[in-house]
Amino acid sequence: MTTRLRANQGTGSGRFLSSHYIEEVKKMSHKSQERNMRRLAGLLGQELSYIWGGKESGPNGAKKQFLNTGRTFLRALGKDLGLRDAEAHSNPGGIAVPGDCSLIGMWQTNGLYVHLSQPCCDRERVLLYRTVRHSKDYTGGRNLYLTRRDLAEMSYPDLLFLLASVREEGAHERAA
């Protein structure tokens, strides 16, 4: 039996979407997110804090591209992970820093914090993630990292699985 969802419920058009169509949309979304992962890996390999380029945007607006792509990527990531009250933010910083993007959202008992940046010391570790107990928890669980290479080579479903596994880990921490 095929799962069917009504499209355009507000318009009353009566069209239905099959589960096959919904799976195709998910695949397209995953492909789009993988492209965003690759684009972010490339952007984070550049010098985003370059102060001689365009006004606070680096050469060819790379900083602005990073902030926009990062926020879009994290917003969709939060949705795909099923986070409630997820908030994706970007912070441009000043002309001498690359800026950063962050996501914080909650599941039932715990949540997830994800931070994308170009650190000044260890340029390879660009994605930080950890569990949080509530939406204003800025210290959370232990810091875990992904590198630029991980973003460039990992599939989006693998990233979802990795980040979703933190959900279970956070539940066990609380029980201990």
Secondary structure as the mmCIF struct_conf table of DSSP 4:
data_model
#
loop_
_struct_conf.conf_type_id
_struct_conf.id
_struct_conf.beg_label_comp_id
_struct_conf.beg_label_asym_id
_struct_conf.beg_label_seq_id
_struct_conf.end_label_comp_id
_struct_conf.end_label_asym_id
_struct_conf.end_label_seq_id
STRN STRN1 ARG A 4 ARG A 6
BEND BEND1 ALA A 7 ASN A 8
TURN_TY1_P TURN_TY1_P1 GLN A 9 GLY A 12
STRN STRN2 PHE A 16 SER A 18
HELX_RH_AL_P HELX_RH_AL_P1 SER A 19 LEU A 44
TURN_TY1_P TURN_TY1_P2 GLY A 45 GLY A 45
BEND BEND2 GLN A 46 GLN A 46
TURN_TY1_P TURN_TY1_P3 LEU A 48 SER A 49
BEND BEND3 ILE A 51 GLY A 53
STRN STRN3 GLY A 54 GLY A 54
TURN_TY1_P TURN_TY1_P4 LYS A 55 SER A 57
STRN STRN4 GLY A 58 GLY A 58
HELX_RH_3T_P HELX_RH_3T_P1 PRO A 59 GLY A 61
HELX_RH_AL_P HELX_RH_AL_P2 ALA A 62 ASP A 80
TURN_TY1_P TURN_TY1_P5 LEU A 81 GLY A 82
STRN STRN5 ARG A 84 ASN A 91
TURN_TY1_P TURN_TY1_P6 ILE A 95 ALA A 96
BEND BEND4 VAL A 97 VAL A 97
STRN STRN6 ASP A 100 MET A 106
BEND BEND5 GLN A 108 THR A 109
STRN STRN7 GLY A 111 SER A 117
BEND BEND6 CYS A 120 CYS A 121
TURN_TY1_P TURN_TY1_P7 ARG A 123 GLU A 124
STRN STRN8 ARG A 125 VAL A 132
BEND BEND7 ARG A 133 HIS A 134
TURN_TY1_P TURN_TY1_P8 SER A 135 LYS A 136
BEND BEND8 TYR A 138 THR A 139
BEND BEND9 GLY A 141 GLY A 141
STRN STRN9 LEU A 144 THR A 147
HELX_RH_AL_P HELX_RH_AL_P3 ARG A 148 GLU A 153
BEND BEND10 MET A 154 MET A 154
HELX_RH_AL_P HELX_RH_AL_P4 TYR A 156 ALA A 175
#
